[in-house]
């Protein structure tokens, strides 16, 4: 039986819940900044947040080029996000237990580095310690984003971790894909916001971080 010693997590809707008001506001403000007039629905916003092929969603639903969108989105999201929009899930307390037991832990997120550090700070304050050895935003650090394996491989390199004993935990199709592409165990956490079928199914599926214990 493989013993996993390095656990890397997605952030939004995996460890913290981002309130819907933020999602609506940041998309609106980004498109306003770009001067884009586009009719889109809350389902389109959820598809952007949770679904596969985010660049395709940007082109089809928001009617703009992904490169232009992401550049503006990074600035707008940093200006919009505050702790009022962030609510950690109750089961993040298990991260404190994992930290005490000596596991290496990291965060790999499509959020900006600034926002990722804000959100992980909220987590640290909630559980009374900083459980993370690494927080990495591909966009902010010049790495190809999920599901390209480069960003996850960089996390493993910085953590000094082996592929065979590493696991990536996330809530979306791109999280499962990046783990598989990088050669690490994929673990899907169901938080209730996901509305897309993952095919083939995840190797591991859980509904709470406490369920990780049986795999560690």
N, C-alpha and C positions, 0 to 999 in steps of 0.2 A: 504494500500500500504506500502510495506517495505521500510524503509529509510536506505540506506547504509551509514555507517559512517567510515568504514575502507576499504581501497582499497589497495590490494597488487598486484604488477605487476611482470610479467616476465621481463627480461631485453633485451637480444639480439633479434633483429627484432620485439620487442614490443615497446621499448622506444628508442633504438638506432639501427642504421643499421651498421652491421659489413661488411666491404668491402670484396668482393669475394677473393681478393688476400690473405687476412689473412686466410680465410678458407682453401684455397689450400695449403698455406705455412705451416700452423700448422699441417695439416694431414700428409703432406710429411715429415716434420721434426720429427714428432712423430714416424712414421713407420721406418724412417731411424735410429732413436735412438734405436728402438727395433730390428733392423736388419731384418725387415720384407720386403720381396719382394712380392708385391701384385698389380695386375692390377685392377684399379678402375677408375671410370669415375666421371665427375663433377656431374652427377646425383646421384651417390653414396654419394658424399660429401654433396649434398643438402639433401639427404635422412637422413644422419646422423644428419644434422643441424636441419631439420624441422620435420622429420617423427617420427612415433611411434616406440617403441622397438629399442632404440639406441644400446643396447647391441647386439641384433640380427644383426643389420647392421654392427657392428664391427666384429662379427664372420664371417658373410657371405661375406662382401665386402672387409674388411681389413685383413682377415685371421689371426686373433690373438685373444687371450683371453681378455675379457672385463676388468678384474682386472688389467692385465699388461698394457693394453692400457690407462685406465683412470689415472693410477699412472704416466705414462710418459707424457700423454697429459697435465696434470695439470702443470707440470714443464715447458714443452715446450711452452704452451700457455702463461704462465707468462713471459717467456723470449722473446716471439715473439710480443705480443700485445703492440702497442703504440697508442697514440692519433691520429696518421695519419690514422689508420684503422677504427676509430670510427666517425660516423656521426649521431648525434641525429635527430630524426624526428622533423619537424617544430611544430607539435601539442603538444610537451612536455611543451609548455608555459602554457597550461591549468593546469599543475601540480602546477604552482605558484598560480593560482587562487584558486585551491583546498586547498592549504596550508593556504592561507589567510582566507579561509572559515572554517578552523578548522578540516579538515579531517585528520585522521591518515593514513599514507601511508608507505608502505614498499616495498622492492624488494626481490623476491625469485628467484634465478638463479642457473642454473647448471654450471655456470662459477665458477672459483676459487674466493675466497674472495678478493684476491689482484686485480684481473682483474675487479671484480664487483665494487670495490671501485674506481678504475680508471675510469670506465665508468660512474658511478654516479657522480663523480667529474666533468666530462665533462658536464653532464646535469646541475649540479648546477651552473657552470660558465655560461652556455648558458642562463639560465633563471634568474640569479641573486640572487638565494637563494637555500638552500638545502631543498628540499621538503620531504625528507625521514626520517622517524623515526627509520627505521631498514633496514639493507641490510644483507641478509643471503645467504650463499652458503652451501648447505647440505654437499657437499664433503669436504669442508674445516673445517666443524664444527662437523663432526661425526654423521650426521643425514641421514636417508634413503632418496634418491632423489625422485623426481617426477617420476611416479605418486603416489608413496606411500604417504599417508596423513601425516606422521610424520613431515615432514619438514614444511608443511603449518600450521599444528597445533601448531608447535613451534613458528612460526611467530605470530599467534594469541595470544599465551600465552605471548610472550614478549611485544606485543602491548597492552595487556589488553583488547582484543577485543572479542565480541560475534560472534559465528558462524552465527547467524541469520541476523546480520547487516554487514557482511563482504562480499567482492567480490574479486575474483581473475581474473586478466586480462592477457591474454597471446595469443600467435599466433600459438600454436601447439596442437596436440591431447593430449599430456601429460599434458598440462596446463589445458585443459578442464577436463581431468580425475582426476587430483590431487584436483581440486576444488570440484568435485562431491564426491570424496572419503573422503574429509575432511568436507563435509557438508556445504560448502559455495557456494554462487552464482558464476557460471562460466560465463565468458565473453570472447568471441573470437574476436580478432582484426585482420582484414584482411589487411596485409601489402604488398600483391602481391607476396611474395616468397613461400607461402604455396602451396604444390602440392598434398595434400592428403585429402581424404574425411573423415570428422569427423562424425561418426555414433554411437549413435544418434546425431543429430545436437546440437550445443551449445544452451544454454538457452538464451543468449544474443549475438548478432553479431553486430559489429561496424566496421567502416572503418577509424575512426578518434577518438582521445581521447576527442575531443569536444563533441562527441555524448554521452559521459558518463553523461553529465549534466542532461539529461532527466530521468536518473535512480537514481540521488542523491537527 
